[in-house]
Amino acid sequence: MRVLGIEGTAWAASAAVFETPDPARATDDDHVFIETDAYAPESGGIHPREAAEHMGEAVPTVVETAIDHARERAAAAGEDGTPIDAVAFARGPGLGPCLRIVGTAARAVAQRFDVALVGVNHMVAHLEVGRRRSGFDSPVCLNASGANAHVLGYRNGRYRVLGETMDTGVGNAIDKFTRHVGWSHPGGPKVERRAREGQYHELPYVVKGMDFSFSGIMSAAKQAVDDGVPVEDVCRGMEETIFAMLTEVSERALSLTGADELVLGGGVGQNDRLQGMLAEMCDQRGADFFAPEDRFLRDNAGMIAMLGATMYAAGDTVAIEDSGIDSNFRPDEVAVTWRGPEESVDRTREAETEVQGAEATVRFEADRVVKERVPRSYRHPALDERLRTERTRQEARLTSEARRNGVPTPLIRDVDPQEARIVFQRVGEADLREGLSESRVADVGRWLARIHDAGFVHGDPTTRNVRVGARNAHPDRTILIDFGLGYYTKDAEDHAMDLHVLAQSLAGTADDPETLLSAAEDAYRAESDHADAVFASLDDIEGRGRYQ
């Protein structure tokens, strides 16, 4: 099979030829040719009009170059006739003017050779190129690119968003800082070079459950430079903080799903420090990590052609009249026709006596549970010590506070903030993810409403952080645990984030997440005094279009 791929979501006018004897898995005979003409603004960031003008000039040239290569491959193989079997193009997400040029080119070539047309989601292509080249079965994927930052896992016909940015993409955030200090686009490589020369400078660390936020970090970084902090130190602080956040959420996703494979995608993934952190985290927890070579991390048509071949083999093509672009095409909107339900990322666990979570080891003993936030070697020592100590104190404080407000939580038997260790009463027989039911999830909604009305949030209410069953009675009892990411707040959006995190974890671990989430939301409305404001904020969070 030989497929032409065309990419042009923002800055890279790219065309590729992918040739394979097996579109379902990588082989030694796979062949990838990529021709790219990248748009580089003279100053500032990417300007949509200028990017579109570049696409209009560059796309025809790179496409003709790729077609010539396909003809050469066909001739060398002694083939007559059409040199390609299908045309795949990036349908979104991306800049609308650029996508329209790419779509027009793809339709023209498909009609010219009378071959099938395949519309590819750019972000899913970032994931699939890593999955194919790693040989992993069902990995969790971290996408870290200019306009995007999210963690994905496949479950029952969709790539589920397990965690995502709450404001801007990681690359765009870095570029905003570099524009502030007068550096040209792209800013990421310049920050990486300067960071090697700097000392760690503390910046805000913002992880909200499975999600993260970069806007506050960028504001603090700009202010630090304006206040005279050496730019090398700020760059070092940015890398250590941002990449530690991405690594922690990736580990949280591995812990939530039970997966033991992680792949990296996106242009920011070319950063050596980020790759090193992810590899070290995976090694520390016994998971496998894979980062594709740089040409498949940055925007490229090779990944479009690869996924296009897989989709074409599965019969997932699009008619010309139905091939419109979608600049807000989210990865969780893609019907994944080329994978079966047995490949879902969620794993069934055996009974455990010790659990390695996102940043803590939990040891189950006969009548108690010992939770220890062991040092994370991938984090800068100063940042690691700060997080471990602060979160241990906060978890102890909020666990007791929740209990005082009528929420079932374990009793605390001992706390040692310096050693980042808490000893709890042992509660429940299993995590909620192992025993999902409407009544149990409704309880979670009810407990969240109570702590929100009391003026704080849980911070990480995933199905991993709720225990169910009782050791003596009340088999359907639900108990909230792990308040380490919680904090005091009366802000409706902060409260809504708890519900958003719960929804994400249900999507990643439940067969019928919509019904379960509805039960939680109904219980929350019945219990809360501020439900209207919280659900208005939740609608806003989920409708911001973070992949534009």
C-alpha positions in Angstrom: 0.0 0.0 0.0 1.3 3.5 -0.9 -0.5 6.5 0.6 0.1 10.2 0.0 -0.3 12.4 3.1 -0.7 16.2 3.2 -0.3 18.3 6.4 -0.8 22.0 6.8 -2.6 22.7 10.1 -0.5 25.8 11.0 3.1 26.3 10.0 4.3 23.2 8.2 3.4 22.8 4.5 4.3 19.1 4.2 3.6 16.1 1.9 4.7 12.5 2.4 4.6 9.1 0.8 4.1 6.2 3.2 4.6 2.7 1.7 4.0 -0.5 3.8 3.1 -4.1 3.3 1.0 -4.0 6.5 -1.0 -0.9 7.3 -1.9 -2.3 10.8 1.6 -2.6 12.3 5.2 -1.5 11.7 7.4 -3.6 9.6 11.1 -3.5 8.5 9.8 -2.8 5.0 8.0 0.4 5.9 9.2 3.4 3.8 8.5 7.1 4.6 9.4 10.1 2.5 8.6 13.5 3.8 9.0 16.9 2.1 8.3 20.0 4.2 8.5 23.7 3.7 8.0 25.4 7.0 6.6 28.9 7.5 8.8 31.1 9.7 7.4 34.5 10.7 10.0 37.3 10.7 8.8 38.4 14.1 6.2 37.5 16.7 4.1 34.3 16.5 2.2 32.6 13.6 0.0 35.0 11.7 -3.0 33.1 10.2 -3.1 35.2 7.0 0.7 34.9 6.4 0.6 31.2 7.2 -2.2 30.7 4.7 -0.3 32.6 2.0 2.7 30.3 2.7 0.5 27.3 2.4 -0.9 28.5 -0.9 2.6 28.9 -2.3 4.2 25.8 -0.7 1.6 23.0 -0.7 1.5 22.5 -4.5 5.3 22.2 -4.6 5.7 19.8 -1.8 2.8 17.7 -3.1 4.3 17.4 -6.6 7.6 16.5 -5.0 5.9 13.7 -3.1 4.0 12.5 -6.1 7.2 12.3 -8.1 8.7 10.2 -5.3 5.7 7.9 -5.4 6.1 7.5 -9.2 9.8 6.6 -8.7 8.9 4.0 -6.1 6.2 2.5 -8.3 8.5 2.4 -11.3 11.3 0.7 -9.2 8.8 -1.9 -8.2 7.8 -2.5 -11.8 4.3 -1.2 -11.2 2.1 0.4 -14.0 -0.7 2.8 -13.5 -1.6 4.9 -10.5 1.4 5.4 -8.1 -0.8 5.9 -5.0 -3.7 4.0 -3.4 -5.2 6.9 -1.4 -4.7 10.5 -0.3 -4.8 11.4 3.4 -5.0 15.0 4.6 -5.1 16.8 7.9 -8.7 17.7 8.4 -8.2 19.5 11.7 -7.7 20.9 14.3 -5.7 23.9 13.1 -6.0 27.3 11.4 -9.0 27.4 9.1 -7.4 29.2 6.2 -4.5 26.7 6.1 -6.7 23.7 6.5 -8.9 24.8 3.6 -5.8 24.9 1.3 -4.7 21.5 2.3 -8.2 20.1 1.9 -8.5 21.6 -1.6 -5.1 20.1 -2.6 -6.1 16.6 -1.3 -9.4 16.6 -3.1 -7.7 17.6 -6.3 -5.1 14.9 -6.1 -7.6 12.2 -5.2 -9.7 13.2 -8.2 -6.7 13.4 -10.4 -5.7 9.8 -9.7 -9.2 8.5 -9.0 -8.3 7.2 -5.5 -9.9 7.3 -2.1 -9.7 10.3 0.2 -9.0 10.0 4.0 -9.6 12.8 6.5 -7.2 12.5 9.4 -7.3 14.2 12.8 -4.0 15.8 13.3 -3.8 15.1 17.0 -4.7 11.4 16.7 -2.0 11.2 14.0 0.5 12.4 16.6 -0.6 9.6 18.9 -0.8 6.8 16.2 2.7 7.4 14.8 4.1 6.8 18.2 1.9 3.7 18.8 2.8 2.2 15.4 6.6 2.8 15.7 6.8 1.7 19.3 4.9 -1.5 18.7 2.9 -0.9 22.0 -0.5 -2.4 22.3 -2.5 0.2 24.0 -0.4 3.1 25.4 -1.4 6.2 27.2 -0.3 9.1 25.0 1.0 12.6 26.0 0.6 15.1 23.2 2.7 18.2 23.8 2.6 20.6 20.9 2.2 24.2 20.1 -1.6 24.7 20.4 -2.3 21.6 22.4 -1.4 19.7 25.6 -3.4 16.6 26.6 -3.2 13.0 27.7 -5.2 10.5 25.8 -6.1 6.8 26.1 -8.1 4.6 23.8 -11.3 3.0 25.2 -14.3 1.5 23.4 -14.0 3.1 20.0 -12.7 6.6 21.0 -9.5 8.2 22.2 -10.6 9.6 25.6 -9.1 12.8 27.0 -7.8 11.8 30.4 -6.2 15.2 31.0 -5.7 18.5 29.1 -4.7 22.1 29.3 -7.2 24.4 30.8 -6.1 27.5 28.9 -3.3 27.4 26.2 -1.2 24.8 24.5 2.3 24.2 26.0 4.2 25.4 22.9 2.1 28.5 22.6 2.7 29.3 26.3 6.4 29.0 25.8 6.3 31.2 22.7 4.4 33.9 24.5 7.3 34.1 27.0 9.9 34.2 24.2 8.1 36.9 22.4 8.1 38.9 25.6 11.9 38.7 25.8 12.2 39.5 22.1 13.1 36.1 20.7 11.9 34.9 17.3 9.5 32.0 16.6 9.8 29.1 17.5 10.7 29.8 21.1 11.0 26.2 22.4 14.5 25.5 21.1 15.8 28.8 22.4 14.4 28.2 25.9 16.0 24.7 25.9 19.4 26.1 25.0 19.2 28.9 27.6 17.9 26.5 30.3 21.0 24.4 30.2 23.0 27.5 31.4 20.6 28.5 34.2 19.8 27.8 37.8 16.3 26.7 38.9 13.9 29.6 39.6 10.6 28.8 41.4 7.4 29.3 39.4 3.8 28.4 40.0 3.0 24.7 39.7 -0.6 24.2 38.6 -2.0 20.7 38.3 -5.7 20.3 38.8 -6.4 16.6 39.0 -5.7 15.3 35.5 -5.5 18.8 34.0 -2.9 21.6 34.0 -2.7 25.3 33.4 0.1 27.3 31.9 -1.1 30.9 31.9 -0.1 31.7 35.5 3.4 30.2 34.9 3.9 32.4 31.8 2.8 35.6 33.7 5.2 34.8 36.5 8.0 34.0 34.1 7.6 37.3 32.3 7.4 39.2 35.6 10.6 37.5 36.8 12.5 38.6 33.8 11.2 42.2 34.1 12.3 42.1 37.8 15.9 41.3 36.8 16.0 37.5 37.2 18.5 36.1 34.7 16.6 34.8 31.6 18.6 31.6 31.8 17.3 31.0 35.3 13.7 31.7 34.3 14.1 29.3 31.3 15.4 26.6 33.6 12.5 27.2 36.0 10.0 27.0 33.1 11.3 23.7 31.9 11.5 22.1 35.3 8.0 23.3 36.2 6.1 22.8 33.0 7.6 19.4 32.1 7.2 18.1 35.7 3.5 19.0 35.4 3.2 17.1 32.1 5.1 14.1 33.6 3.0 14.0 36.8 -0.3 14.0 34.8 1.1 11.3 32.5 1.9 9.2 35.5 -1.5 9.9 37.0 -3.1 8.6 33.7 -0.9 5.5 33.9 -2.0 4.9 37.5 -5.7 5.6 36.7 -5.9 3.2 33.7 -3.4 0.6 34.9 -1.5 1.0 31.7 2.2 0.3 31.5 3.1 2.0 28.2 3.5 5.7 27.4 4.2 7.4 24.0 5.0 11.0 23.4 3.8 13.1 20.5 3.9 16.8 19.4 6.6 19.3 18.6 7.4 20.2 22.2 8.2 16.5 22.6 11.5 17.1 20.8 12.8 18.7 24.1 15.5 16.4 25.6 14.6 17.4 29.2 10.9 16.5 28.7 11.9 13.1 27.2 14.3 12.5 30.0 11.7 13.2 32.7 9.1 10.9 31.1 11.6 8.1 30.6 12.8 8.4 34.2 9.2 8.4 35.5 8.4 5.3 33.5 11.5 3.6 34.6 10.7 4.4 38.2 7.3 2.8 38.0 8.2 -0.1 35.7 6.5 1.2 32.6 7.7 1.4 29.0 8.3 4.8 27.3 8.7 5.6 23.6 9.4 8.9 21.8 9.4 8.9 18.0 12.3 10.5 16.2 12.1 14.2 15.8 10.8 14.3 12.3 7.6 12.5 13.5 7.2 14.6 16.6 7.0 18.0 14.9 4.1 18.6 12.5 4.7 16.4 9.4 2.8 14.7 6.7 4.4 11.3 7.4 2.1 10.8 10.4 -0.9 11.8 8.3 0.1 9.3 5.6 0.6 6.5 8.2 -2.7 7.0 9.9 -4.3 7.5 6.5 -3.1 4.0 5.4 -4.5 2.4 8.6 -7.8 4.2 8.1 -8.0 3.3 4.4 -7.3 -0.4 5.2 -10.2 -0.2 7.7 -12.5 1.3 5.0 -12.6 4.7 6.8 -12.7 7.0 3.8 -14.6 10.2 3.0 -16.5 11.3 0.0 -15.4 14.5 -1.7 -18.7 16.3 -0.9 -18.3 15.3 2.8 -14.7 16.2 3.2 -15.0 19.7 4.8 -12.3 20.7 7.3 -12.9 21.2 11.0 -10.6 23.7 12.7 -11.8 22.6 16.2 -11.7 18.8 15.5 -11.1 17.3 18.9 -9.4 13.9 19.2 -12.2 12.5 21.3 -14.6 13.2 18.4 -12.9 10.7 16.1 -14.6 7.3 15.6 -11.7 5.0 15.9 -12.7 2.3 13.3 -9.3 0.6 13.1 -9.1 -0.6 16.7 -11.3 -3.1 18.6 -12.7 -2.8 22.1 -10.3 -5.4 23.4 -7.5 -2.9 23.0 -8.9 -0.5 25.6 -6.2 1.1 27.7 -8.0 0.4 31.0 -6.6 -2.7 32.6 -8.2 -5.0 35.2 -6.2 -5.2 38.3 -5.4 -8.1 40.6 -5.8 -7.6 44.3 -2.9 -5.3 45.4 -1.0 -5.0 48.7 1.0 -2.0 47.4 0.0 0.6 44.8 2.3 3.0 43.1 0.2 6.1 42.3 1.1 9.3 40.5 3.5 10.5 43.2 3.0 8.3 46.2 3.4 4.6 47.2 0.4 3.2 49.1 1.0 0.1 51.2 -2.1 -1.8 52.5 -1.6 -3.5 55.9 -4.1 -5.5 58.0 -5.8 -2.5 59.6 -4.0 0.5 58.2 -2.7 2.1 55.0 0.7 3.8 54.8 1.0 6.5 52.2 4.4 7.8 51.4 5.2 10.5 48.9 8.5 9.0 47.7 11.0 11.4 46.0 10.4 11.7 42.3 13.9 11.8 40.8 12.6 13.4 37.5 11.7 16.6 39.4 14.2 19.2 40.5 15.0 18.5 44.1 13.7 21.8 45.4 10.4 21.5 43.5 10.1 17.9 44.6 10.6 18.6 48.3 8.2 21.5 48.1 5.4 19.5 46.5 5.8 16.5 48.8 5.7 18.5 52.0 2.9 20.8 51.0 0.7 18.1 49.6 1.2 15.9 52.7 0.1 18.7 55.0 -2.8 19.7 52.8 -4.0 16.1 52.5 -4.1 15.6 56.3 -5.8 18.9 56.8 -8.5 18.5 54.2 -9.2 14.8 54.9 -10.2 15.8 58.5 -12.1 18.8 57.2 -14.2 16.7 54.9 -15.0 14.3 57.6 -16.2 17.1 59.8 -18.6 18.1 57.0 -20.2 14.7 56.8 -18.1 13.1 54.0 -16.8 9.6 54.7 -13.0 9.7 54.8 -10.4 7.5 56.5 -9.2 8.4 60.0 -5.7 9.7 60.2 -3.5 7.9 62.7 -0.1 9.6 62.1 1.4 12.4 59.9 5.0 13.2 59.2 5.3 16.1 56.7 9.1 16.0 56.6 9.1 12.4 55.6 5.9 13.0 53.4 4.2 10.1 55.1 0.6 9.7 56.4 -0.8 6.6 58.1 -4.6 6.1 57.6 -7.3 3.8 58.8 -7.8 1.1 56.2 -11.2 1.6 54.5 -13.1 0.0 51.6 -12.3 -3.2 49.7 -11.5 -1.8 46.3 -11.2 1.4 44.3 -14.4 2.7 42.7 -12.9 1.9 39.2 -13.2 -1.8 40.1 -16.8 -1.5 41.2 -18.6 1.2 39.3 -22.3 1.7 39.9 -24.8 4.5 39.6 -25.4 4.6 43.3 -21.7 4.7 44.2 -21.0 7.5 41.6 -24.0 9.4 42.9 -22.4 9.3 46.4 -19.3 10.9 44.9 -21.3 13.7 43.5 -23.0 14.2 46.9 -19.7 14.2 48.8 -18.2 16.7 46.3 -21.2 19.0 46.8 -20.6 18.9 50.6 -17.0 19.8 50.5 -17.6 22.6 47.9 -20.3 24.1 50.1 -17.7 24.0 53.0 -15.3 26.0 50.9 -12.7 23.6 49.4 -12.1 21.2 46.6 -10.8 17.6 46.5 -8.6 18.4 43.5 -8.3 14.9 42.1 -11.7 13.0 42.4 -10.9 10.2 40.0 -12.3 6.7 40.2 -8.9 5.7 41.6 -9.3 8.0 44.6 -12.6 6.7 45.9 -12.8 3.5 47.9 -15.9 1.3 47.9 -17.3 -1.4 50.2 -16.7 -1.8 53.9 -14.6 -4.3 55.8 -17.5 -5.1 58.1 -20.8 -3.6 56.8 -22.3 -1.2 54.3 -21.0 -2.9 51.1 -22.1 0.1 48.9 -20.4 2.7 51.0 -18.1 5.2 49.2 -15.2 6.9 50.9 -13.2 9.8 49.5 -9.4 9.5 49.8 -6.3 11.4 48.6 -7.0 15.1 49.1 -3.4 15.9 48.3 -4.3 18.2 45.4 -7.1 19.9 47.3 -7.2 23.5 48.4 -9.5 26.1 50.0 -11.6 28.0 47.5 -15.2 29.3 47.0 -14.7 29.9 43.3 -17.4 28.1 41.2 -15.0 27.3 38.5 -12.6 25.5 40.9 -15.6 23.5 42.1 -16.6 22.7 38.6 -13.1 21.4 37.9 -13.7 18.6 40.4 -16.7 17.5 38.4 -14.7 17.9 35.2 -11.9 15.6 36.6 -14.5 13.0 37.7 -16.0 13.1 34.2 -12.6 12.5 32.6 -11.8 9.6 34.8 -15.2 8.0 34.1 -14.6 8.4 30.4 -11.3 6.5 30.8 -12.4 3.7 33.0 -16.2 3.1 32.5 -18.1 1.4 29.7 -21.1 3.7 30.2 -19.6 7.0 31.5 -22.5 9.2 30.5 -25.1 7.4 32.6 -22.7 7.3 35.6 -21.8 11.0 35.3 -25.5 11.9 35.1 -26.1 10.1 38.4 -23.2 12.1 40.0 -24.5 15.4 38.6 -28.1 14.8 39.8 -26.9 14.0 43.3 -24.7 17.1 43.3 -27.6 19.3 42.3 -29.8 17.8 45.0 -27.1 18.4 47.7 -25.4 21.7 46.8 -26.5 25.2 47.6 -24.5 26.6 44.7 -25.2 24.0 41.9 -26.4 26.5 39.3 -23.2 28.6 39.4 -21.0 25.4 39.4 -22.7 23.9 36.4 -22.6 27.2 34.5 -18.8 27.2 35.1 -18.7 23.5 34.0 -20.4 24.3 30.8 -17.9 27.1 30.2 -14.9 24.9 30.9 -16.1 22.2 28.5 -17.0 24.7 25.8 -13.8 26.8 25.6 -12.5 25.0 22.5 -9.0 24.4 23.8 -7.9 22.8 20.5 -8.3 25.8 18.2 
